[in-house]
């Protein structure tokens, strides 16, 4: 049970005592300087809503304990719902794919906070382990599954590379989540399917054993945790410092691993994501309907 004062009420004598104890620790000073409020944290729907919530709820509970702010995890059935909320600026924090960030930055000015520094993000084109397909060219005229048109490494980048650099023509089928793609490949419903290294690593060993990598995209900076510019700068920094501090202890690292921020580092637009604008992926994007949800 969280102590009542964590939710924003800090008795005067405790406030004085805390500040005397922590002195110049900017993180806690920042967290107490921000009025108690609810903030939303949206997560790109790589998995089912239930699975996504199980991944992120313990992480946001930790943010509450450290910053004193409540974070409501917002999960989605479809990419379209997620993208609509980003385009309309309806969420405060969001974990999104790199191209979503470029779109959200243009639409609402979202800022990157942290990303995983442990590995790059790469798209994987997968077939059944016993598939007769041996090369990209074998996909000519076949049905290939993708999570969503606007999934970055698993769809936008993958489709662009297959069509423009490999000159392969195929029929695309969109299945909603990475897990759905993997299972349809295993069941033989599609010739191949695309995911990413991060989500494949989360699958059970027996699932991974049923799949074989046919092609892998070049690596890019992975998904950033981003923030809408309306969120107070003090809270933004408090969240960043909390996440970086989590990597320094075993319990914190376990929580970070669940949300694919295994070795968190600050995310910087110019260094990490600006180069993606040169990939020419805009023509592969399916524009989101921007009506309020």
VOGU-656610 format. One record per atom (N, C-alpha, C): z, y, x. Coordinates in steps of 0.001 Angstrom, whole numbers, plus 500000, padded with zeros to 6 digits. Each point is the difference from the previous one (the first is absolute). Last residue first. Layout:
ZYX
...
This chain:
469949510914489034
500469498730499445
501351500196499350
495449503336501036
501440499783500152
500384498677499343
494989500700501962
500839500326498852
501451499720500260
495860499395502871
501142500828500321
500838500415498805
496705495730501940
500093500918498869
501298500790500135
497425497994504353
501036499777499005
499881500993498853
496053497995503438
500826501146499669
500962499671498859
497880496912503911
499875500110498545
500958501075499548
497530499125505016
501189500278499191
499628500031498529
496946499552503767
500521498732499500
501224500181499099
497774503599502296
499032499443499048
500434498655499439
502547502324503395
500070500655498704
499064499375498980
500813499028504869
500345499046498954
499953500597498600
499175501375505047
499000500091498933
500247499054498848
502418501086504354
499448498674499723
498959499999498889
502898503664501830
498664499887500586
499334498664499684
504522501240498778
499091500821499211
498559499878500493
503762498009502216
499471499184498908
499016500788499142
502553501964503629
498769499325500431
499378499159498884
504283502199499468
498855500910499879
498686499311500367
504581498005500264
499140499795498827
498761500893499932
503641499749503621
499919498679499384
498880499828498983
501107504166502587
499952498868500934
499614498692499317
500530504012497443
498958500233501002
499847498805500934
503499499894496618
498642500011499459
498944500081501100
504840497757500503
499411501317500254
498535499961499578
505149497162499635
498563499993499720
499467501420500127
504457497330502314
499498501119499206
498484499879499834
502581495481500574
499755501167500841
499547501130499082
502390494597499658
499545501287499471
499834501061501075
499914494641499538
500365500898501097
499546501413499621
499679496841496581
500803499229500943
500496500832501173
498031500489495216
500278501095500939
500857499444501144
498558497717495744
498936500137500995
500128501275500836
503132498107496654
499075501029499514
498926500338501039
503409496684500816
499604499728498611
498941500980499511
502105500578504243
498992498942500029
499489499699498597
503590503023500546
498719500580500392
498888498956500009
504455498630499194
499486500774498870
498621500580500315
502222497742503450
499649499047498951
499426500719498781
501730502570503547
498701499406500345
499555498996498954
504296501909499571
498949500972499737
498619499441500299
503770497400501086
499849500103498545
498873500959499636
501122499569504611
499389498792499450
499774500093498497
499889504449503077
500991498963499707
499341498864499219
497696504006501449
500935499824501113
501075498962499713
496470501774497015
499405499107500997
500960499682501137
501048503156496517
500069498624499509
499476499010501039
499657504727500644
501316499463500356
500124498534499557
496137502434498811
500007499769501445
501322499377500450
499648501272495489
499122498870500292
499982499692501494
502400503786498563
500629498780499479
499171498777500362
498254504246500987
501076499637500923
500719498726499549
496632501769497158
499426499559501275
501091499517500945
501383501929495960
499385498697499777
499415499457501303
501729504330500077
501088499042499821
499452498592499801
496980503601500164
500506499659501327
501140498997499915
498247501606495951
498947499301500731
500526499522501351
502772502765497482
500006498620499534
498910499192500696
500247504590500947
501214499342500480
500051498543499569
496525502870498452
499797499569501383
501217499270500537
498792500000494702
500617500858501026
499855499427501399
496353499071496194
501297499423500369
500599500840501120
495582500797498327
501065500660499233
501389499469500368
495760498258501831
500557501191500660
501082500721499205
499109494602499865
499386501193499400
500641501240500611
499632495244502647
500850500809499136
499199501168499445
499491494562502513
499647501419499904
500904500713499005
499152495334503323
500872500485498930
499833501508499983
496045496671501931
501109500931500196
500873500129498742
496593495924502213
500427500787498839
501136500960500362
497241498445504289
500315499372498715
500480500989498944
496329500515504228
501403500285499701
500316499466498608
496055497396502062
500272501425499774
501508500186499845
495981496035501959
501315500438499537
500087501508499832
495483496758499336
500770500701501032
501323500505499426
498157495821497414
499563501369500275
500720500553501236
498712494734498870
501115500954500010
499469501376500363
498315494623498094
499681501299500618
501220500898499903
500188495419498711
498577500016500340
499623501275500749
504691496904499059
499449501341500177
498555499889500464
502924496481496846
499456500193501350
499364501386500072
503819496793496721
499021501071500202
499561500081501461
503494497138498081
498822499705499194
498855500980500245
504374500397502002
499331498829500566
498724499642499253
502929503483498478
499220500421501167
499207498831500590
502988499029496507
498874500805499511
499111500420501157
503962497710500985
499045499077499398
498794500732499403
503640502514501858
499218499294501029
498950499067499411
501444504263497114
500639498767500463
499123499308501054
499518505340499515
499769498803499200
500725498795500603
499740504455501972
501094499813499044
499853498727499176
496666501490503164
501190499549500725
501177499762499068
495982501873498320
499828498575500287
501228499446500710
499812504620499169
500308499227498786
499792498500500230
499027502931503631
501398500172499587
500328499142498790
495498500273501781
500903499198500823
501443500062499524
496174500701496365
500350500645501266
501014499140500731
495741498864496379
501377500486499963
500267500765501272
495644497365496963
500494500921501014
501448500391499729
496354495532498989
500817501075499447
500590500828501121
495910495897498439
500873500621501003
500800501098499315
497321497053497427
499620499475501317
500920500511501092
501745499220494927
499127500939500704
499694499410501368
502600497464497100
499371500836498969
499044501026500582
503085496501502068
498553499859500033
499277500809498955
504834499634501306
499556499212498853
498487499792499972
502010502725503375
500511498633500153
499509499100498881
498988504601499744
499274499373501108
500414498537500134
502327502592496918
498656499692499501
499143499375501097
504320501497501139
500057498814499153
498638499626499432
500521503947502634
500253498801500810
499962498736499149
499612504181497784
498824499693500820
500210498704500774
503629501720497581
498983499430499107
498750499606500777
503396502282502340
500381498628499681
498992499320499084
499513504602500974
499627499164501144
500313498530499713
499008503091495779
500983499945501080
499476499107501118
496991501376496311
501256500710499748
500987500018501136
495218498238499420
501015499138499403
501391500627499926
494134500657500503
501277500657500265
501108499318499204
494796498911502218
500875499732498861
501383500551500340
494417500384501821
501433500289500140
500728499672498701
495312498191502589
500534500473498719
501507500170500149
496111500534504026
500868499048499309
500394500588498660
496965500677505010
500066500371498599
500754498911499244
499561501963505405
500218498871499098
500098500523498576
499596502165504695
498837499876499124
500075498758499114
503051502100503479
499633498581499997
498802499696499114
501780504444500476
499865499525501381
499600498530500073
500460502293495744
499317500945500872
499828499507501434
502173497432496377
498708500462499516
499243500826501035
504405498246500907
499130498886499636
498599500478499628
503357503246500932
499585499277501201
499045498862499672
501883502454496411
499121500861500799
499484499261501230
503201497863497287
498692500038499349
499009500848500793
504473499838501595
499353498697500084
498611500029499387
502756503824499631
499537499813501373
499236498694500134
501868500814495735
499127501106500394
499383499766501376
503070496545498635
498884500225499081
499067501107500478
504136498416502185
499586498787499298
498796500219499093
502107503564502489
499479499030500966
499458498758499315
501509503423496805
499332500532501194
499403498900500880
500413500307494546
500838499477501073
499291500319501312
497986500994495750
500555501021500882
501090499509500938
497607497166496696
498988500771500712
500578500952501043
502732495620499035
499650501156499175
498909500768500741
501424495562501466
501104500387499115
499598501078499001
496315496504501664
500743501096500615
501159500359499067
495914495764500919
501089500638499254
500678501072500837
494817497588499693
501126500319500892
501043500776499202
495254496694499357
501022500816499339
501182500154500948
494658499252501623
501206499328499506
500928500992499286
495714500860502483
499829499582498619
501210499335499381
500171500205505117
498876500612499303
499853499395498598
503146498771503616
500471500594498746
498863500622499189
499645498062504483
500075498951498986
500459500518498643
499864502693504008
498680499848499378
499996498941498903
503852500721502769
499830501042498979
498682499809499244
501870495552502136
499756501359500495
499841500959498838
500999495314499411
500384500144501404
499822501420500547
500605496577495219
499556501297500493
500533500222501413
501076496202497145
498833499833500883
499506501321500585
505261498808498567
498749500569499498
498854499737500981
504950498892500019
498951498989500116
498647500496499500
503945502746499897
500038499430501346
498887498980500225
499263504063496569
500823498793500046
499915499388501397
499144505076500145
499392498907499250
500992498839499989
499984505819501058
500534498642500056
499171499028499174
500438505135502639
499124499305499070
500288498516500152
502965504701501150
499637498612500300
499079499465498925
501933505051502317
499528499242498864
499556498615500436
503855503266502354
498620499515500061
499675499217498738
503871503573502635
499543499406498743
498559499527500188
503891500398504012
498968500714499272
499679499249498709
504930499869502446
498655499438500038
499046500886499223
504587501246500938
499996498672500611
498595499422500126
501804504247497973
499425500088501333
499864498654500678
500234502235494682
500414498924500891
499300500167501348
501116504345497065
499139498821499879
500558498933500926
501446505218497494
500150498914500967
498958498920499721
499528504443497971
501332500029500611
500137498950501096
495840503156497323
500466498703500504
501358500149500673
497980503011495783
500249500005501439
500449498616500454
497029502563495598
501017499042500459
500048499962501524
497233502795496741
500662500417501229
501091499059500473
496758499722496121
501324500564499749
500733500468501263
495322498216499808
500279500356498602
501288500777499832
498561498342504316
499015500952499494
500365500490498607
502655496648501923
500139501225500802
499050501074499479
499692495696498210
501176500696499481
500250501298500757
496464497178501457
499708500488498653
501159500829499446
500573497869504162
499005501065500132
499662500607498636
502891496294500029
500643501189500556
498996501145500143
498423495813498640
500736500657498923
500655501272500518
498053497268503150
499014500809499295
500601500662498763
502772497115502666
499547501184500744
498984500857499259
503500497255497049
499109499610501085
499423501247500671
504937500139497813
498602499908499595
499132499557501158
505156501357497747
499504499135501066
498582499643499617
503234504373498470
499067498911499691
499632499263501273
503378504156497293
499701499234501205
499036498882499602
500723503030496617
500539500779501122
499695499356501343
497057499917495197
501030499271500742
500404500802501230
496544501394496905
501098499602499124
501105499230500711
495358502315500979
501247500398500649
501237499599499227
495129499084499190
500684500996499181
501334500453500594
497374496668502146
499080501120499797
500635501118499202
502409495943500635
499859500755501240
499142501244499788
500427497042496385
501271500680500253
499949500812501283
496270497344499003
500113501091499027
501292500783500213
499245496089502537
499190501114500470
500071501195499051
502199495971498732
500615500564501205
499241501248500462
498164497517496470
501233500672499570
500682500689501179
496231497379500955
499612501194499244
501231500778499532
500404495766502168
499764501102500923
499696501276499232
502946496286497493
498650500208500509
499964501161500993
504096498424497987
499164498821499765
498647500143500678
504795502364501622
498764500153499225
499294498664499833
505177502796501290
499021498956500306
498849500058498998
504411503035502129
498978499975498953
498918499010500410
505481501278501166
498795499306500425
499023499949498830
503963503644501046
499509499050499008
498707499370500514
504456502465502329
498554499823500090
499579498913499019
504448503629501165
499493498826499306
498473499969500081
503812502214503541
498963500264499005
499506498691499387
503162500606503739
500634500444498767
499016500291498889
499427498240504725
499655501387499681
500732500537498776
500795495469501661
500023500903501158
499781501453499600
499938496433496762
501300499959500678
500076501022501128
495873499448497656
501041500605499166
501321500064500745
496453497696502008
499775501448500048
501056500739499186
500024495341499758
500514500469501289
499791501510500155
498199497924496242
501462499999499896
500627500479501304
495376499339499873
500391501261499368
501505500070499761
498264496007501861
499712501114500904
500448501331499386
500166496031497395
501084500065500997
499828501153500988
496497499368496716
501283500425499430
501136500016501026
495319498422500819
500370501392500261
501359500420499471
497889495484499558
499863500440501386
500697501330500241
499721498227495631
500949499228500812
499939500422501471
496858501887497016
501335500532499762
501041499259500843
495585498424500115
500107501300500667
501394500577499816
498922496040497730
500152499754501432
500168501308500764
499131500299495379
501311499378500238
500248499780501480
495739501704498590
501090500962499840
501373499410500302
495906497740502545
500358500201498596
501121501037499889
497111500654504299
500545498791499380
500295500292498532
498125503388502542
499412498880500746
500433498662499403
500293505216498482
500139498653499424
499240498920500766
502645504760501552
498649499507499736
500075498540499549
504065503414499234
499524499018500975
498623499490499580
503821504465499235
498931499151499488
499486499089501102
504526503013498717
499329499416501163
498997498981499472
503166504572498064
499199498798499813
499402499556501327
504753502755498679
498681500108500608
499270498688499792
504576502997498004
499241498765500073
498635500280500598
504781502709501002
498843499938499114
499370498633500126
504190503658502026
499698498640499550
498842500030499010
500334503839503773
500618499619498722
499585498600499593
500292501571505130
499011499875498935
500700499603498708
502204500398504267
499539501334499634
499029499971498833
501888496093502141
500992500646499145
499559501386499543
497213497455502955
500149499273498747
501007500646499071
499232501765504405
498866500218499104
500223499327498662
503154499282503356
500072501399499555
498896500264498988
499988495895502139
500980500064498931
500191501423499500
496930499355503575
499645499153498868
500964500144498850
500650502128504321
499122500697499053
499682499168498771
504299500251503340
499001499002499613
499124500560498886
503899502081502558
498617500479500005
498971498977499607
505020499226498669
499612501116500855
498557500388499801
503053496403498105
498611499813500443
499490501153500846
504546499927498218
499744498745500701
498587499932500561
501397503689497378
500759500003501236
499703498757500819
498123500366495741
499342500884500943
500759500098501316
501879497440496523
498753499413500467
499335500884501042
503878501552497835
500289498926500936
498740499385500571
499625503285496651
500484500601501245
500227498915501043
498845498541495733
498877500700500618
500404500580501344
503320498022497329
499167499000500662
498823500672500703
502796502698497425
500698499598501215
499244498909500741
498176501661495844
500055500986501062
500666499517501266
497431496560496740
501162500870499903
500127500875501234
495496497994498027
500819499829501192
501181500951499899
495589497819497050
501264500688499849
500864499695501213
495578498070499544
499857501442499980
501299500751499850
499237495133500403
499029500456499006
499996501521499849
503089497641502798
498678499854500574
498939500548499063
504667499691498864
499610501238500677
498610499905500628
502105496252497651
499498501078499140
499509501208500772
499667495039502129
501071500949499717
499467501186499215
497788495100499668
499916501212500793
501106500966499605
499900494456499850
500000501200499137
500000501241500893
